[in-house]
Amino acid sequence: MKLILKFVAVAVLGTMPAVLPSAAEEAKTAIMYKPLQCGCCDEYAKYLESHGFKVTVQSLPERRLDGIKRQAAVPRDFEGCHTLMVDGYVVEGLVPIGPLNKLLTEKPNIKGISLPGMPIGSPGMPGRKTGPLIIYELPHGSPPPKEFARE
């Protein structure tokens, strides 16, 4: 009887497909480079974590953070308070989760995306939005950034 049960268990389990988490369910990993004292960046990291990201935060002196932004070729007019590296893209500033997921799902041939400045009501910033948040794509090379998404 035990032999029959073992045979049935092996037969049933052997035919079941392996259940592995899909790429969408796996935690996305990101590295955030931020100023030494920036509460909005810390709040943004928590925001990303609440949406399934695993965020490593590196607090840097301003000169080193500026070097990261230059290395990533982020145009000065499109800088945010921090720079996030995720899945080969640069994500500059307090980009909402919708456009960030759009970037990671569609995988466009661009360097990354940016929400310039520190708009009130954006993720990590207090207050209510006073208008739409415009997220720009950061192209490879020298074409000017254009709108990627609006929230």
N, C-alpha and C positions, 0 to 999 in steps of 0.2 A: 504494500500500500504506500509506504514512504517513497519508494522508488517511482511509483506512478505520479505522486504529487510533485516530486522533484522534476520529472520529465515534463509535466504540464506547466509548471512554473517556468522552466527554462524555455519551453516552446512559446509561451505567451509573452514573457519578458523579452525574449530574443527577437520577437517580431515587432516590438514597440519601437518607434523612432526615438532617438535620444532627444530629450527636451533640454534645449540650451536657450539661454536668454538671447533675444534678438539684439542687434546693434542699437536699436532705439531704446531698449530697456536697460542696456548697460550704462553705468555711470560715465558721463563724459568728463574727461579730465582737462583742467585748465590751469595755467599759471598766471597769476595776477602780479604785475609790478606796479607798486603804488607809492605815494609819498609816505614819509615816516609817520606823520600825524594827519591821517585823513579818515574821519569817521564815515563819510559817505561810501568810501571804498570798502570799508569793513562791512557796512550794511549791504552793499552790492554783492559781496562774496556770500553773505548769508542768503540773499535773494537767489543767487545761482544755485546754492546748495539745496534750497527748498524746492528747486526745479530739477533736482537729480544730478547736478554737477558735483564733481570732487575738485575743489579749488585749493591750490597751494598759493599762499600769499607771501610775497617777498616785499617787505618795506625797505625802500631805498632812499638815500640822500638825493636831493633834487638833481644834482649833476649826473648821477648814475641813471636816474629815471629818464632824464633828457637823452642820455646816450642810448637807452633802450628804444625810445621813440625815434631817434635818428636812424638807428640800425634797422628798425622796422619800416623806415621811410614814410612815417606819418607826416603829412603836410601840417605845418604849424597852425593854420586856420582850422584844422580838423582834429586838433588834440582835445582829449578829455583829461580827467584827473588821473586816470590810471590806464595801463595798457594790459590787455589780456591776450594770452596766446592759447589758442584752442584748435586742435585738429589741423594744424598748418596755416591757420588764419590769424591775423591780428584783429582784435576787437577793441576799439578805442572808445573809452568813456562808458557811460551808464546805459548801454543798449538794452532795451526791453527783451524779454525772453522770446517773443514772437519773431522778430527779425533775426535774432541769434539762431533760433531753431531753423528758420528759413535758410540761413547761410549754411548751416551744417547738413541740412537735408538736400538742398539743391546743388551744393558744391560748385558755385560759379567760378569761373576762371578770373578771380580777382585776388588782390592781396588781403583784403579784409573789409570791415565796415566800421563806421564811426558815428557816434552821437557827440558832436563837438560841445565843449564847455561842460557845464554842470546844471542843466535845466531843472528848475523847480518842478517837482512832481514826477521826475524820472526815477527809476528804481534806485533806491539808496538815498534819495534826496527827499527832504520833508516838503510838505505843501501839496497843493493841487495844481495839476497841469493848467497852464493858461492858454494852451493851444496845442496843436499836434506836435509830436516829437518827430523830427525828420532825421532819418538815419541814412548816411551816405555810403556808397561803395567806394573803396579805395582801390583804384585800378593799378595794374602793373604798369611801370613806365611813367610817362609824363602826362597822359590825358587828365583833364580836370575831373575830380570826383563828381558823381551824379547821384541822384536820389536812388536809394535801394529799397526803402520802406518808409511808411508813415504810420504813426500810432497816436 
